[in-house]
Amino acid sequence: MTRLNEHAMKTLTYGLMHLTVAVAVAFVLTRNWHAALAIGLIEPMVQTVAYTFHERFWKKAETRKQRAAANEAFG
């Protein structure tokens, strides 16, 4: 599995897990399936997109850290 496919699969499974938890928690709080589904469907979609940006941020931070270490070693 390529790195991109692995990242996509990780994001997808995270989104599905988040969707399930969000609907369940919303249902426990509201005891209303319509409200639970509305809340549970919207929030994980937004969170999944936010997660993707979060992962990109940390990957870039790690890359900068590695470049700085390499420059220091050869500088």
Contacts in CASP RR format, 6 or more apart in sequence:
PFRMAT RR
TARGET T0000
AUTHOR 0000-0000-0000
METHOD contacts of the structure
MODEL  1
MTRLNEHAMKTLTYGLMHLTVAVAVAFVLTRNWHAALAIGLIEPMVQTVA
YTFHERFWKKAETRKQRAAANEAFG
1 9 0 8 1.000
7 55 0 8 1.000
11 48 0 8 1.000
11 51 0 8 1.000
11 52 0 8 1.000
11 55 0 8 1.000
14 48 0 8 1.000
14 51 0 8 1.000
15 44 0 8 1.000
15 47 0 8 1.000
15 48 0 8 1.000
15 51 0 8 1.000
18 43 0 8 1.000
18 44 0 8 1.000
18 47 0 8 1.000
18 48 0 8 1.000
19 40 0 8 1.000
19 41 0 8 1.000
19 44 0 8 1.000
22 39 0 8 1.000
22 40 0 8 1.000
22 43 0 8 1.000
22 44 0 8 1.000
23 36 0 8 1.000
23 37 0 8 1.000
23 39 0 8 1.000
23 40 0 8 1.000
23 41 0 8 1.000
24 36 0 8 1.000
26 35 0 8 1.000
26 36 0 8 1.000
26 37 0 8 1.000
26 39 0 8 1.000
26 40 0 8 1.000
27 33 0 8 1.000
27 36 0 8 1.000
30 36 0 8 1.000
30 39 0 8 1.000
END
